[in-house]
């Protein structure tokens, strides 16, 4: 624990947030700037994408924000959704003055990446076909009712299936873009 700033800073990159008030401000900033509810796991993933703040400190900050009413929590099944109340306890200008621009920009970039990956997972499907030797893994990316891409790859074992799936979903937008670029070059 960083005695001077009273937070855990393990795993936080230089320039990251090391005080509880800064972490709380960034959480509120993300909820306000994205203009949509986020789950606790989405906020954690966003904060760890850059690693802008320690995982345990983020969860502590979230709990305190919910407890004091700065952030509203709604439970739907097992998913906790977090939103800002109609009237913020502090304004966005205060947040923007209090947090370094680089941290805000990196957090927003991470948020967009996390939300994009989740949307692609929701709108895509994976089918695995066992072959005499190995497997076919077929990925289908859709947008609304339109199938944008269907890609089938051969893998040798189940461990490769998980690696291919993880890497595909992490890079689906780039893969789609690269395929379209390669096919449409004159």
C-alpha positions as CSV (number, residue, x, y, z in Angstrom):
1,X,0.0,0.0,0.0
2,X,1.3,3.4,-0.9
3,X,1.3,5.1,2.6
4,X,1.6,8.6,1.1
5,X,-1.5,8.3,-1.1
6,X,-3.3,5.6,0.9
7,X,-4.1,3.3,-2.1
8,X,-2.7,0.1,-3.6
9,X,-0.8,0.9,-6.7
10,X,0.4,-2.5,-7.8
11,X,0.1,-3.0,-11.5
12,X,-0.8,0.7,-12.2
13,X,1.2,2.3,-15.1
14,X,3.1,5.5,-14.6
15,X,0.7,8.4,-14.8
16,X,-2.2,6.2,-13.6
17,X,-4.5,7.0,-10.8
18,X,-3.2,6.4,-7.3
19,X,-5.7,8.2,-5.0
20,X,-9.3,7.0,-4.2
21,X,-10.9,10.4,-5.1
22,X,-9.2,10.3,-8.6
23,X,-10.5,6.8,-9.2
24,X,-14.0,7.8,-8.2
25,X,-13.9,10.8,-10.5
26,X,-12.8,8.7,-13.4
27,X,-15.6,6.2,-12.8
28,X,-18.1,9.0,-12.8
29,X,-16.5,10.6,-15.8
30,X,-16.8,7.3,-17.8
31,X,-20.5,6.9,-16.8
32,X,-21.2,10.5,-17.8
33,X,-19.2,10.6,-21.0
34,X,-20.4,7.2,-22.4
35,X,-24.0,8.2,-21.6
36,X,-24.9,4.6,-20.8
37,X,-25.0,2.2,-17.9
38,X,-22.0,0.0,-17.3
39,X,-21.6,-3.2,-15.3
40,X,-19.1,-3.5,-12.5
41,X,-17.1,-6.0,-14.7
42,X,-17.1,-3.5,-17.6
43,X,-15.7,-0.8,-15.4
44,X,-13.0,-3.1,-14.1
45,X,-12.1,-4.3,-17.6
46,X,-11.9,-0.6,-18.8
47,X,-9.6,0.3,-15.9
48,X,-7.4,-2.7,-16.4
49,X,-7.1,-2.3,-20.2
50,X,-4.7,0.5,-19.7
51,X,-4.1,-0.3,-16.2
52,X,-5.0,3.1,-15.0
53,X,-5.9,2.0,-11.5
54,X,-5.5,-1.0,-9.2
55,X,-8.3,-3.6,-9.5
56,X,-9.0,-3.6,-5.7
57,X,-9.0,0.2,-5.5
58,X,-11.5,0.4,-8.4
59,X,-13.9,-2.0,-6.6
60,X,-13.5,-0.2,-3.3
61,X,-14.2,3.1,-5.1
62,X,-17.3,1.6,-6.8
63,X,-18.6,0.3,-3.5
64,X,-18.2,3.7,-1.9
65,X,-19.8,5.6,-4.8
66,X,-22.8,3.3,-4.6
67,X,-23.0,3.6,-0.8
68,X,-22.9,7.4,-0.9
69,X,-25.4,7.7,-3.8
70,X,-23.0,9.2,-6.3
71,X,-23.6,6.1,-8.5
72,X,-26.9,4.1,-8.6
73,X,-26.8,0.3,-8.6
74,X,-29.4,-1.9,-10.1
75,X,-29.3,-5.7,-9.9
76,X,-30.8,-7.6,-12.9
77,X,-30.3,-11.3,-12.3
78,X,-26.6,-11.6,-11.4
79,X,-25.6,-8.5,-13.3
80,X,-25.1,-5.2,-11.4
81,X,-25.7,-2.2,-13.6
82,X,-24.2,1.2,-12.6
83,X,-25.5,4.6,-13.6
84,X,-25.3,8.2,-12.5
85,X,-28.2,9.7,-10.7
86,X,-30.1,12.4,-12.5
87,X,-28.4,15.2,-10.6
88,X,-24.6,14.7,-10.2
89,X,-23.0,15.6,-6.9
90,X,-20.3,17.3,-8.9
91,X,-20.2,18.6,-12.5
92,X,-18.3,17.2,-15.5
93,X,-16.1,20.4,-15.6
94,X,-14.8,19.6,-12.1
95,X,-14.0,16.0,-13.2
96,X,-12.2,17.3,-16.3
97,X,-10.1,19.8,-14.3
98,X,-9.3,17.2,-11.7
99,X,-8.1,14.3,-14.0
100,X,-5.2,14.5,-16.4
101,X,-6.3,14.6,-20.0
102,X,-4.1,11.6,-20.9
103,X,-5.9,9.5,-18.3
104,X,-9.3,10.5,-19.5
105,X,-8.4,9.9,-23.2
106,X,-6.9,6.5,-22.4
107,X,-9.8,5.5,-20.3
108,X,-12.3,6.5,-23.0
109,X,-10.3,4.6,-25.6
110,X,-10.2,1.5,-23.4
111,X,-14.0,1.9,-22.8
112,X,-14.7,2.0,-26.5
113,X,-12.5,-1.1,-27.0
114,X,-14.2,-3.1,-24.2
115,X,-17.7,-2.1,-25.4
116,X,-16.8,-2.9,-29.0
117,X,-15.5,-6.4,-28.1
118,X,-18.7,-7.1,-26.1
119,X,-20.9,-6.0,-29.0
120,X,-19.0,-8.2,-31.4
121,X,-19.3,-11.2,-29.0
122,X,-23.1,-10.5,-28.7
123,X,-23.6,-10.2,-32.4
124,X,-21.3,-13.0,-33.4
125,X,-21.5,-16.8,-33.1
126,X,-18.9,-19.5,-33.1
127,X,-19.6,-23.1,-34.3
128,X,-17.1,-25.9,-33.6
129,X,-17.2,-29.1,-35.7
130,X,-15.2,-32.1,-34.7
131,X,-13.4,-33.7,-37.6
132,X,-11.6,-37.1,-37.8
133,X,-8.4,-35.2,-37.0
134,X,-8.8,-31.8,-35.5
135,X,-11.7,-29.3,-35.5
136,X,-13.2,-26.6,-37.7
137,X,-14.0,-23.4,-35.9
138,X,-16.4,-21.1,-37.8
139,X,-16.9,-17.5,-36.8
140,X,-19.8,-15.5,-38.0
141,X,-20.0,-11.7,-37.5
142,X,-23.4,-10.1,-37.9
143,X,-24.7,-6.6,-37.7
144,X,-28.4,-6.6,-36.9
145,X,-29.9,-9.1,-39.3
146,X,-27.0,-9.0,-41.8
147,X,-24.2,-11.5,-41.8
148,X,-21.0,-9.6,-42.5
149,X,-18.4,-12.3,-42.4
150,X,-18.2,-16.0,-42.0
151,X,-14.8,-17.5,-41.5
152,X,-13.9,-21.1,-41.0
153,X,-10.4,-22.2,-39.7
154,X,-8.9,-25.6,-39.0
155,X,-7.3,-26.2,-35.6
156,X,-5.6,-29.3,-34.3
157,X,-6.8,-29.5,-30.7
158,X,-9.2,-28.1,-28.1
159,X,-6.5,-25.8,-26.6
160,X,-6.1,-24.1,-30.0
161,X,-9.9,-23.6,-30.2
162,X,-9.8,-21.4,-27.1
163,X,-6.8,-19.5,-28.3
164,X,-8.3,-18.9,-31.7
165,X,-11.6,-17.8,-30.2
166,X,-10.0,-15.4,-27.7
167,X,-7.8,-13.8,-30.4
168,X,-10.6,-13.6,-32.9
169,X,-12.9,-11.8,-30.6
170,X,-10.1,-9.5,-29.4
171,X,-9.3,-8.6,-33.0
172,X,-12.6,-9.1,-34.9
173,X,-12.9,-5.6,-36.2
174,X,-9.3,-5.5,-37.5
175,X,-9.7,-9.0,-39.0
176,X,-12.9,-7.9,-40.8
177,X,-11.3,-4.7,-42.0
178,X,-8.1,-6.4,-43.2
179,X,-10.1,-9.0,-45.2
180,X,-12.3,-6.3,-46.8
181,X,-9.2,-4.3,-47.7
182,X,-7.4,-7.2,-49.1
183,X,-10.4,-8.2,-51.2
184,X,-11.3,-4.7,-52.5
185,X,-7.8,-3.5,-53.6
186,X,-7.7,-2.9,-57.3
